[in-house]
């Protein structure tokens, strides 16, 4: 009996993990491409090796909009989430328009981008980019993060790009 329960549990875990992997693969394959401009940060974390902290200019605009809606960074309940409504230019670079609680009521040229606010920082899919040891120079020119964004507004980082939107890393996406 215990062996049967263990087998069913293991099978259920495998199914869930594989479904999650399938969903991410579909997100990467079918998500709309969107570029977010990087905000200036120290390009390397000395404590963690070859690692780049990512902050995005649109995050600063979202934080300012959240503040103007009455929530300060030092409030005890400094956690929120929602959608930044953006417009994509001809190069698919996202430009902040407004905040929203959902993805409904978008104009034809607008997209929703899901964000979280934690301790005064606006977070998207990731706030870090790890790269191979010795490759730091390659990423010093990074000015944009390239994301695949699904219909729910969830972004996945697929690469870093320079000022001319030339990809800096060799991985496909």
C-alpha positions as CSV (number, residue, x, y, z in Angstrom):
1,X,0.0,0.0,0.0
2,X,2.8,2.5,0.9
3,X,4.7,1.6,-2.2
4,X,1.6,2.4,-4.3
5,X,1.1,5.8,-2.5
6,X,4.7,6.6,-3.1
7,X,4.5,5.7,-6.7
8,X,1.4,7.7,-7.3
9,X,2.9,10.7,-5.5
10,X,6.1,10.5,-7.5
11,X,4.1,10.2,-10.7
12,X,2.0,13.3,-9.8
13,X,5.2,15.3,-9.0
14,X,6.7,14.3,-12.4
15,X,3.6,15.3,-14.2
16,X,3.5,18.7,-12.4
17,X,7.1,19.4,-13.1
18,X,6.9,18.4,-16.7
19,X,3.8,20.5,-17.2
20,X,5.5,23.5,-15.6
21,X,8.5,23.0,-18.0
22,X,6.1,22.7,-21.0
23,X,4.4,26.0,-19.9
24,X,7.7,27.8,-19.7
25,X,8.8,26.5,-23.1
26,X,5.5,27.7,-24.6
27,X,5.9,31.1,-22.9
28,X,9.4,31.4,-24.4
29,X,8.3,30.3,-27.9
30,X,5.1,32.2,-28.2
31,X,5.4,35.2,-25.8
32,X,5.5,38.7,-27.4
33,X,9.0,40.2,-27.5
34,X,9.4,43.3,-25.3
35,X,12.5,45.3,-24.4
36,X,12.9,47.0,-21.1
37,X,15.5,49.7,-20.7
38,X,18.0,49.0,-17.9
39,X,18.5,51.6,-15.2
40,X,22.1,52.2,-14.2
41,X,23.4,49.8,-11.6
42,X,26.8,48.4,-10.6
43,X,27.3,45.8,-13.3
44,X,28.8,43.1,-11.1
45,X,28.2,41.7,-7.6
46,X,31.6,41.0,-6.0
47,X,30.1,38.7,-3.4
48,X,28.4,36.4,-6.0
49,X,30.9,36.3,-8.8
50,X,29.9,36.9,-12.4
51,X,26.4,38.3,-11.8
52,X,24.7,41.4,-12.9
53,X,22.0,43.1,-10.8
54,X,19.1,44.2,-13.0
55,X,17.0,47.2,-12.5
56,X,14.8,48.7,-15.2
57,X,14.0,52.3,-16.0
58,X,10.3,51.4,-16.2
59,X,10.5,50.2,-12.6
60,X,11.4,53.7,-11.5
61,X,8.4,55.0,-13.4
62,X,6.1,52.4,-11.8
63,X,7.5,53.2,-8.3
64,X,6.8,57.0,-8.9
65,X,3.3,56.2,-10.0
66,X,2.7,54.0,-7.0
67,X,4.0,56.8,-4.7
68,X,1.7,59.3,-6.4
69,X,-1.2,56.9,-5.7
70,X,-0.5,57.4,-2.0
71,X,1.8,54.6,-0.9
72,X,5.3,55.5,0.3
73,X,8.3,53.2,0.2
74,X,8.7,53.2,4.0
75,X,5.2,52.0,4.8
76,X,5.1,48.7,6.7
77,X,2.9,47.2,3.9
78,X,5.3,48.0,1.1
79,X,4.2,45.0,-0.9
80,X,1.9,45.3,-3.8
81,X,1.5,43.9,-7.3
82,X,-0.3,44.9,-10.4
83,X,0.1,45.7,-14.0
84,X,2.1,48.4,-15.7
85,X,0.4,49.3,-19.0
86,X,3.0,50.0,-21.6
87,X,3.1,51.0,-25.3
88,X,5.6,49.3,-27.5
89,X,7.5,51.5,-30.1
90,X,8.5,50.3,-33.5
91,X,11.5,48.5,-32.0
92,X,9.3,46.8,-29.3
93,X,10.8,48.9,-26.5
94,X,8.2,49.3,-23.7
95,X,7.2,52.8,-22.6
96,X,5.2,53.3,-19.4
97,X,1.6,54.6,-19.7
98,X,-0.2,53.9,-16.4
99,X,-0.8,51.4,-13.7
100,X,-3.7,49.0,-13.7
101,X,-5.2,46.3,-11.4
102,X,-5.9,43.9,-14.3
103,X,-5.2,43.3,-18.0
104,X,-8.6,44.3,-19.1
105,X,-9.5,47.6,-20.8
106,X,-6.4,47.9,-22.9
107,X,-6.2,50.0,-26.0
108,X,-5.1,48.1,-29.2
109,X,-1.5,49.4,-28.9
110,X,-1.1,48.7,-25.2
111,X,0.2,45.7,-23.4
112,X,0.1,44.7,-19.7
113,X,3.3,43.9,-17.8
114,X,3.0,42.2,-14.4
115,X,5.1,43.6,-11.6
116,X,5.6,43.2,-7.8
117,X,6.7,45.8,-5.3
118,X,8.8,44.5,-2.4
119,X,10.7,46.7,0.0
120,X,10.5,49.7,-2.3
121,X,11.8,47.8,-5.4
122,X,9.8,47.1,-8.4
123,X,10.4,43.5,-9.6
124,X,9.7,41.8,-12.9
125,X,10.6,38.2,-13.8
126,X,14.1,38.6,-12.4
127,X,16.4,41.1,-10.8
128,X,19.6,39.2,-11.7
129,X,21.5,37.9,-14.7
130,X,24.2,35.3,-14.2
131,X,26.9,34.8,-16.8
132,X,29.9,32.6,-17.3
133,X,33.1,33.4,-15.4
134,X,35.3,35.7,-17.4
135,X,32.5,37.1,-19.6
136,X,31.8,40.3,-17.7
137,X,33.2,42.6,-20.5
138,X,30.6,41.2,-22.9
139,X,27.7,42.5,-20.7
140,X,29.1,45.9,-19.8
141,X,27.3,47.3,-22.9
142,X,23.9,46.0,-21.7
143,X,21.2,48.7,-22.1
144,X,18.1,46.6,-22.5
145,X,16.6,43.3,-21.2
146,X,14.7,41.3,-23.8
147,X,11.6,39.6,-22.5
148,X,9.0,37.2,-23.8
149,X,5.7,38.3,-22.3
150,X,2.6,36.0,-22.3
151,X,-1.0,37.0,-22.5
152,X,-1.2,37.3,-18.7
153,X,1.5,39.9,-18.7
154,X,4.1,37.7,-17.1
155,X,7.6,38.4,-18.4
156,X,10.5,36.0,-18.9
157,X,14.0,37.4,-19.5
158,X,15.6,35.9,-22.6
159,X,18.7,38.0,-23.1
160,X,20.5,41.3,-22.7
161,X,21.0,43.7,-25.6
162,X,23.2,46.8,-26.2
163,X,22.0,50.3,-27.2
164,X,21.4,49.1,-30.8
165,X,19.4,46.1,-29.6
166,X,22.2,43.7,-30.6
167,X,22.1,40.6,-28.4
168,X,25.1,40.3,-26.1
169,X,24.8,36.7,-25.1
170,X,25.0,33.7,-27.5
171,X,21.8,31.9,-26.3
172,X,18.8,31.7,-28.7
173,X,15.5,33.2,-27.6
